[in-house]
């Protein structure tokens, strides 16, 4: 479980280090902030994959300046809450906007 998380985070970090010079910055962020946001997004998704209560393929994750936006669909309120809880546990997260809808 932790091995997969560590490998995913390591691979992403290496990839970001090699492509940071080529990155196209968004008008509102520096390259460093963009890299930080990408690392946060990757770490959140890795936590979703490692957790059996959250369907990682049904919940989208976007990060902007440390604020993480969750969207998509959850099977129940427990899954929605767990996704938000896992997101808060990632270093660098400043705020979470949980827009995950519960499937009827």
N, CA, C and O of each residue as an XYZ file, in Angstrom:
416
protein
N       0.833     -1.178      0.000
C       0.000      0.000      0.000
C       0.878      1.242      0.000
O       0.733      2.080     -0.890
N       1.779      1.394      0.955
C       2.654      2.547      1.010
C       3.691      2.498     -0.100
O       4.163      3.540     -0.557
N       4.049      1.294     -0.538
C       5.036      1.159     -1.602
C       4.477      1.753     -2.894
O       5.182      2.484     -3.591
N       3.228      1.452     -3.220
C       2.612      1.973     -4.432
C       2.509      3.497     -4.361
O       2.771      4.183     -5.349
N       2.137      4.014     -3.222
C       2.035      5.462     -3.023
C       3.405      6.112     -3.206
O       3.526      7.130     -3.887
N       4.430      5.527     -2.602
C       5.780      6.066     -2.692
C       6.294      6.019     -4.124
O       6.900      6.979     -4.600
N       6.054      4.904     -4.816
C       6.492      4.785     -6.205
C       5.782      5.796     -7.103
O       6.416      6.416     -7.957
N       4.488      5.964     -6.919
C       3.730      6.918     -7.733
C       4.223      8.338     -7.496
O       4.395      9.108     -8.440
N       4.447      8.677     -6.248
C       4.921     10.021     -5.912
C       6.337     10.238     -6.434
O       6.651     11.318     -6.936
N       7.193      9.229     -6.323
C       8.570      9.339     -6.811
C       8.610      9.503     -8.326
O       9.341     10.345     -8.848
N       7.827      8.701     -9.021
C       7.796      8.786    -10.486
C       7.295     10.150    -10.943
O       7.824     10.723    -11.896
N       6.297     10.658    -10.277
C       5.763     11.969    -10.630
C       6.781     13.061    -10.360
O       6.944     13.976    -11.167
N       7.460     12.973     -9.240
C       8.468     13.966     -8.898
C       9.592     13.991     -9.929
O      10.010     15.063    -10.367
N      10.077     12.826    -10.313
C      11.145     12.746    -11.316
C      10.665     13.327    -12.639
O      11.384     14.097    -13.277
N       9.469     12.967    -13.050
C       8.928     13.477    -14.314
C       8.790     14.997    -14.269
O       9.098     15.681    -15.244
N       8.331     15.516    -13.148
C       8.171     16.960    -13.021
C       9.513     17.688    -13.030
O       9.622     18.782    -13.584
N      10.517     17.094    -12.429
C      11.833     17.724    -12.422
C      12.403     17.839    -13.831
O      13.050     18.835    -14.157
N      12.172     16.840    -14.659
C      12.695     16.867    -16.023
C      11.887     17.770    -16.943
O      12.422     18.291    -17.922
N      10.614     17.962    -16.645
C       9.777     18.777    -17.528
C       9.517     20.170    -16.993
O       8.840     20.955    -17.656
N      10.025     20.505    -15.826
C       9.753     21.824    -15.231
C      10.234     22.959    -16.119
O       9.577     23.998    -16.188
N      11.352     22.792    -16.795
C      11.867     23.824    -17.675
C      11.009     24.025    -18.913
O      11.035     25.098    -19.516
N      10.257     23.018    -19.295
C       9.428     23.080    -20.490
C       7.977     23.418    -20.164
O       7.160     23.586    -21.069
N       7.659     23.517    -18.893
C       6.271     23.700    -18.486
C       5.740     25.049    -18.948
O       6.436     26.062    -18.884
N       4.513     25.046    -19.408
C       3.835     26.276    -19.761
C       3.090     26.720    -18.521
O       2.243     26.001    -17.991
N       3.421     27.915    -18.070
C       2.779     28.381    -16.842
C       1.409     28.955    -17.148
O       1.182     29.549    -18.202
N       0.523     28.770    -16.222
C      -0.766     29.414    -16.301
C      -0.558     30.850    -15.827
O       0.295     31.084    -14.971
N      -1.283     31.787    -16.336
C      -1.085     33.198    -16.042
C      -1.110     33.537    -14.567
O      -0.506     34.528    -14.157
N      -1.781     32.755    -13.771
C      -1.943     33.080    -12.366
C      -0.972     32.345    -11.441
O      -1.054     32.511    -10.224
N      -0.061     31.542    -11.977
C       0.858     30.764    -11.144
C       2.278     30.794    -11.672
O       2.503     30.924    -12.875
N       3.232     30.674    -10.765
C       4.619     30.484    -11.169
C       4.816     29.013    -11.500
O       3.950     28.189    -11.205
N       5.946     28.677    -12.110
C       6.234     27.272    -12.427
C       6.323     26.455    -11.147
O       5.833     25.327    -11.092
N       6.946     27.022    -10.120
C       7.060     26.316     -8.839
C       5.711     25.996     -8.232
O       5.504     24.893     -7.725
N       4.782     26.955     -8.278
C       3.444     26.721     -7.740
C       2.713     25.666     -8.561
O       1.986     24.839     -8.011
N       2.907     25.695     -9.884
C       2.276     24.702    -10.745
C       2.784     23.302    -10.416
O       2.005     22.351    -10.360
N       4.086     23.180    -10.200
C       4.676     21.889     -9.838
C       4.147     21.427     -8.492
O       3.824     20.251     -8.330
N       4.050     22.333     -7.519
C       3.508     21.986     -6.206
C       2.068     21.489     -6.330
O       1.703     20.486     -5.717
N       1.251     22.184     -7.119
C      -0.142     21.780     -7.304
C      -0.240     20.417     -7.976
O      -1.099     19.610     -7.620
N       0.619     20.160     -8.930
C       0.621     18.857     -9.609
C       1.008     17.747     -8.640
O       0.435     16.658     -8.681
N       1.972     18.016     -7.772
C       2.379     17.020     -6.774
C       1.250     16.742     -5.794
O       1.041     15.596     -5.396
N       0.524     17.778     -5.403
C      -0.616     17.595     -4.490
C      -1.686     16.741     -5.171
O      -2.205     15.799     -4.573
N      -2.012     17.069     -6.415
C      -3.025     16.305     -7.158
C      -2.629     14.832     -7.249
O      -3.456     13.948     -7.028
N      -1.377     14.576     -7.570
C      -0.889     13.200     -7.692
C      -0.952     12.471     -6.355
O      -1.332     11.301     -6.302
N      -0.585     13.154     -5.279
C      -0.612     12.529     -3.953
C      -2.046     12.197     -3.528
O      -2.291     11.146     -2.936
N      -2.986     13.089     -3.830
C      -4.394     12.832     -3.488
C      -4.902     11.619     -4.268
O      -5.534     10.728     -3.701
N      -4.620     11.591     -5.575
C      -5.069     10.457     -6.391
C      -4.447      9.150     -5.905
O      -5.111      8.113     -5.902
N      -3.189      9.188     -5.498
C      -2.526      7.983     -4.983
C      -3.204      7.497     -3.712
O      -3.357      6.292     -3.513
N      -3.610      8.417     -2.855
C      -4.328      8.016     -1.636
C      -5.672      7.384     -1.978
O      -6.093      6.430     -1.324
N      -6.345      7.907     -2.995
C      -7.619      7.326     -3.418
C      -7.411      5.900     -3.927
O      -8.191      5.002     -3.608
N      -6.367      5.699     -4.710
C      -6.081      4.363     -5.259
C      -5.784      3.376     -4.137
O      -6.205      2.221     -4.203
N      -5.063      3.819     -3.108
C      -4.690      2.937     -1.999
C      -5.852      2.627     -1.060
O      -5.790      1.659     -0.302
N      -6.900      3.428     -1.102
C      -8.021      3.248     -0.185
C      -9.144      2.479     -0.873
O      -9.610      2.867     -1.945
N      -9.571      1.395     -0.251
C     -10.609      0.551     -0.862
C     -12.005      1.171     -0.784
O     -12.909      0.726     -1.491
N     -12.197      2.180      0.052
C     -13.517      2.808      0.194
C     -13.793      3.869     -0.861
O     -14.939      4.288     -1.030
N     -12.757      4.313     -1.575
C     -12.914      5.386     -2.552
C     -12.640      4.843     -3.956
O     -11.616      4.205     -4.198
N     -13.574      5.107     -4.876
C     -13.391      4.724     -6.275
C     -12.617      5.846     -6.967
O     -13.192      6.864     -7.350
N     -11.311      5.648     -7.121
C     -10.430      6.683     -7.662
C     -10.810      7.084     -9.086
O     -10.561      8.218     -9.496
N     -11.402      6.176     -9.830
C     -11.755      6.493    -11.215
C     -13.025      7.342    -11.315
O     -13.293      7.916    -12.370
N     -13.796      7.432    -10.257
C     -15.059      8.180    -10.295
C     -14.933      9.592     -9.735
O     -15.861     10.392     -9.855
N     -13.785      9.903     -9.120
C     -13.612     11.226     -8.506
C     -12.421     11.928     -9.152
O     -11.308     11.401     -9.171
N     -12.671     13.116     -9.678
C     -11.623     13.928    -10.302
C     -11.001     14.857     -9.267
O     -11.666     15.306     -8.334
N      -9.715     15.136     -9.449
C      -8.972     15.996     -8.522
C      -8.262     17.079     -9.320
O      -7.532     16.783    -10.265
N      -8.476     18.329     -8.939
C      -7.775     19.463     -9.538
C      -7.258     20.338     -8.412
O      -7.929     20.504     -7.394
N      -6.062     20.903     -8.588
C      -5.471     21.733     -7.546
C      -5.024     23.065     -8.130
O      -4.420     23.117     -9.201
N      -5.330     24.145     -7.408
C      -4.911     25.485     -7.795
C      -4.498     26.241     -6.542
O      -5.322     26.516     -5.669
N      -3.211     26.574     -6.462
C      -2.658     27.318     -5.331
C      -2.966     26.648     -3.991
O      -3.261     27.324     -3.006
N      -2.896     25.327     -3.962
C      -3.104     24.573     -2.734
C      -4.553     24.247     -2.418
O      -4.824     23.501     -1.477
N      -5.487     24.791     -3.183
C      -6.907     24.481     -3.001
C      -7.266     23.323     -3.918
O      -7.077     23.396     -5.132
N      -7.782     22.262     -3.329
C      -8.104     21.044     -4.083
C      -9.604     20.988     -4.331
O     -10.408     21.121     -3.408
N      -9.968     20.789     -5.600
C     -11.368     20.646     -5.991
C     -11.634     19.187     -6.310
O     -10.997     18.610     -7.191
N     -12.572     18.594     -5.597
C     -12.994     17.219     -5.856
C     -14.322     17.267     -6.590
O     -15.230     17.990     -6.179
N     -14.447     16.512     -7.667
C     -15.706     16.443     -8.400
C     -15.900     15.023     -8.904
O     -14.965     14.223     -8.936
N     -17.107     14.730     -9.290
C     -17.426     13.389     -9.769
C     -18.575     12.807     -8.971
O     -19.444     13.528     -8.480
N     -18.563     11.483     -8.849
C     -19.680     10.801     -8.201
C     -19.197      9.794     -7.166
O     -18.198      9.103     -7.365
N     -19.932      9.727     -6.052
C     -19.648      8.760     -4.994
C     -20.854      7.834     -4.842
O     -21.984      8.207     -5.159
N     -20.595      6.621     -4.353
C     -21.676      5.658     -4.146
C     -22.569      6.045     -2.972
O     -23.771      5.779     -2.969
N     -21.947      6.685     -1.967
C     -22.692      7.068     -0.769
C     -21.955      8.213     -0.066
O     -20.869      8.614     -0.484
N     -22.554      8.726      0.995
C     -21.961      9.866      1.700
C     -20.660      9.487      2.406
O     -19.786     10.332      2.601
N     -20.535      8.223      2.783
C     -19.297      7.782      3.432
C     -18.102      7.892      2.474
O     -17.025      8.342      2.867
N     -18.299      7.477      1.217
C     -17.235      7.581      0.230
C     -16.882      9.050     -0.021
O     -15.705      9.392     -0.137
N     -17.882      9.907     -0.105
C     -17.668     11.340     -0.322
C     -16.847     11.934      0.826
O     -15.901     12.686      0.592
N     -17.206     11.601      2.045
C     -16.504     12.096      3.232
C     -15.080     11.539      3.296
O     -14.146     12.263      3.642
N     -14.914     10.269      2.967
C     -13.588      9.655      2.996
C     -12.664     10.323      1.975
O     -11.485     10.537      2.259
N     -13.185     10.651      0.796
C     -12.380     11.334     -0.219
C     -11.889     12.678      0.311
O     -10.730     13.036      0.103
N     -12.735     13.405      0.974
C     -12.332     14.697      1.537
C     -11.319     14.514      2.665
O     -10.347     15.265      2.748
N     -11.534     13.536      3.521
C     -10.610     13.264      4.627
C      -9.229     12.901      4.106
O      -8.224     13.404      4.609
N      -9.169     12.030      3.100
C      -7.885     11.645      2.514
C      -7.187     12.844      1.880
O      -5.962     12.954      1.934
N      -7.955     13.728      1.287
C      -7.381     14.921      0.658
C      -6.735     15.828      1.699
O      -5.636     16.337      1.478
N      -7.400     16.036      2.824
C      -6.847     16.890      3.877
C      -5.549     16.342      4.445
O      -4.749     17.106      4.985
N      -5.318     15.041      4.337
C      -4.108     14.423      4.889
C      -2.865     14.628      4.021
O      -1.763     14.268      4.435
N      -3.021     15.194      2.838
C      -1.892     15.424      1.937
C      -1.217     16.746      2.300
O      -1.879     17.767      2.482
N       0.092     16.708      2.399
C       0.858     17.910      2.738
C       0.704     18.957      1.641
O       0.755     18.636      0.454
N       0.516     20.204      2.044
C       0.398     21.308      1.099
C      -1.030     21.704      0.783
O      -1.259     22.734      0.148
N      -2.001     20.900      1.218
C      -3.401     21.226      0.953
C      -3.826     22.360      1.886
O      -3.730     22.246      3.108
N      -4.300     23.459      1.286
C      -4.735     24.619      2.064
C      -6.246     24.661      2.243
O      -6.745     25.154      3.254
N      -6.975     24.138      1.253
C      -8.440     24.118      1.307
C      -8.938     22.986      0.414
O      -8.257     22.564     -0.520
N     -10.140     22.506      0.722
C     -10.761     21.452     -0.094
C     -12.180     21.896     -0.440
O     -12.968     22.252      0.435
N     -12.483     21.866     -1.726
C     -13.847     22.119     -2.194
C     -14.394     20.787     -2.669
O     -13.992     20.276     -3.714
N     -15.306     20.232     -1.901
C     -15.843     18.906     -2.204
C     -17.159     19.046     -2.969
O     -18.213     19.286     -2.381
N     -17.076     18.893     -4.283
C     -18.239     18.985     -5.161
C     -18.674     17.608     -5.654
O     -19.356     17.497     -6.673
N     -18.281     16.558     -4.930
C     -18.634     15.195     -5.317
C     -20.116     14.980     -5.050
O     -20.598     15.235     -3.946
N     -20.836     14.510     -6.065
C     -22.255     14.225     -5.932
C     -22.460     12.761     -5.576
O     -21.689     11.893     -5.987
N     -23.497     12.502     -4.815
C     -23.823     11.121     -4.436
C     -24.823     10.578     -5.460
O     -25.863     11.179     -5.730
N     -24.467      9.419     -6.018
C     -25.337      8.796     -7.008
C     -26.650      8.401     -6.355
O     -26.670      7.914     -5.224
N     -27.743      8.614     -7.070
C     -29.055      8.218     -6.501
C     -29.231      6.720     -6.487
O     -30.267      6.224     -6.045
